[in-house]
Amino acid sequence: MKRPQLKVREYSHHKTHRFLLDLRPFGNGRMFFKTRFAAESELRKRRATLEKHGREALALSPHEISDWLQARSKLAEHGETINDAVTFRIDHLERIKRCNVTAAKLADEVVESKRKKGKSEAYIYDLRKRLTRFCRDFGDKPIAGISVEDLDDWLSALSLSPKSVANYRVNIGVLFSYAYKRRMINENPIEFIDPPKLVDAPPEIFAVDQLRALLETAQLMEPSVLPMLAIGAFAGLRDAEIRQLDWNEIDLAHGHIEVKAAKAKSARRRIVPIQPNLLGWLRPYADMSGPVVPDNARKKLLRVREEAGLTSWPKNGLRHSFASYRLAAIHDAPRVSAELGHTNPQMLYGVYREIVRPEEAERYWKIEPVAETANVLAFDSGG
């Protein structure tokens, strides 16, 4: 194969630029000049550059030459050149160099940003919890230096249910979406990771007799935790909403519970009606003040659960039970969805509802206290 020659040629197809330097055999295009002098001047520069590169090429080891040839061959399969690859890599390294923000520092910034935008405390709590766990492994690493492979391996290694892994994926995606919008990264790597496949399992709910035993045991053994259980079962508040609920937000006289926007997951205020049987459970606590959830609630609930003979606790069981038995009782999905704090009934059918027989729903809404707890104010709510 004849070696390409670098020389000035006359060009007769243009009125003013009649001299040509063809650089296509050397990886460039063609250059046109008005005068031979200008063309010859550029020719000398190009030859000097080629000679320099030739000397550098002669200094390459056989291993380096082999690497170069293999790289060129692999890139050619994708229609790319070595220059394309180098440009991409340099841009990546320069971005990391420019962006010294670590994942931990950015996580704090993201949480604060969401807080300023009015996201609910429940949302902020969940976001911070998941980002904190992520930052245990990546906190000191620049956000631009975390790859798709890093994230995929990390999510795959989580010893959690598919639903929990999916929640982590969403929350970490918030972090990288924030970085992308501020041009710290070229793309959100989470978008290249498929979400885990979720098994369409029915929600877990309490059987009527289980719930009755739970409430009656709490009434006798630990009356301070009875209200939180009853509100979860008969008003359907989320666990996080109950943890933040105050007695001044429960209006027994007008028959409703106010879930303030700052405490709701959806960041929307809602009014939940107090059902007749719930009123019966809460009436002895009418003069209470402060948080509904007492100190050491977890320890007290465990004691009640063991005494009531509950060997397992359905996940989100109280809220799921409310949704399932309430829908079976009134057959009004939009109304139940509004009480749950949803914007439409689709989630009610897909996540929160278990099929309940009408007779069981009737029994559920007749779960009432045997007798009102006497002298409620005398119990120790802080023990």
SULTA-V61920 format. One record per run of one state. SS is the DSSP state (A for helix, B for strand, O for the rest). FROM is the first residue (numbers start at 1). TO is the last residue. If there is no record, write none. Layout:
ss = {SS | SS}
from = {FROM | FROM}
to = {TO | TO}
This chain:
ss = {O | B | O | B | O | A | O | B | O | A | O | A | O | A | O | B | A | O | A | O | B | A | O | A | O | A | O | A | O | A | O | A | O | A | O | B | A | B | O | B | O | A | O | B | O | A | O | B | O | A | O | A | O | A | O | A | O | A | O | A | O}
from = {1 | 8 | 11 | 19 | 23 | 24 | 27 | 30 | 34 | 36 | 59 | 62 | 77 | 82 | 99 | 102 | 103 | 117 | 121 | 139 | 142 | 143 | 146 | 148 | 158 | 162 | 182 | 189 | 193 | 208 | 222 | 223 | 236 | 239 | 244 | 246 | 247 | 250 | 252 | 256 | 260 | 261 | 264 | 270 | 274 | 276 | 286 | 291 | 292 | 297 | 309 | 317 | 331 | 333 | 341 | 346 | 353 | 358 | 365 | 376 | 379}
to = {7 | 10 | 18 | 22 | 23 | 26 | 29 | 33 | 35 | 58 | 61 | 76 | 81 | 98 | 101 | 102 | 116 | 120 | 138 | 141 | 142 | 145 | 147 | 157 | 161 | 181 | 188 | 192 | 207 | 221 | 222 | 235 | 238 | 243 | 245 | 246 | 249 | 251 | 255 | 259 | 260 | 263 | 269 | 273 | 275 | 285 | 290 | 291 | 296 | 308 | 316 | 330 | 332 | 340 | 345 | 352 | 357 | 364 | 375 | 378 | 383}
